[in-house]
Amino acid sequence: MAFVIVESNVKNQELLQQYGQQAGKTVAKFGGKFIAKGPAESLHGKSRFANRAVIEFSSVAQAQSWYNSDEYQVLIELREQAIESRFVVTNSI
């Protein structure tokens, strides 16, 4: 298993809804599923992001295939208008 962790701050709620609907379809197409999303509380240290989402994939390679896919890449401009974000991928233990 691998997890994509998305940290974000909303810039435009309406555009975020559009992005979320479209991005969710690409995640599912690549076998991913959202396992957590919403406001996040920092237990230690400061974070500049208010929200988190965790997307589960079968492997880091699968997560990278999703992120680098043509289907997802065309959404990046919309994402940049909707949210300020950071995406990271990590393996499960």
PyMOL commands that set and color helices and strands:
alter all, ss='L'
color gray80, all
select helices_A, chain A and resi 13-29+60-68+70-73+76-82
alter helices_A, ss='H'
color red, helices_A
select strands_A, chain A and resi 2-10+33-39+51-57+83-91
alter strands_A, ss='S'
color yellow, strands_A
deselect
rebuild
show_as cartoon
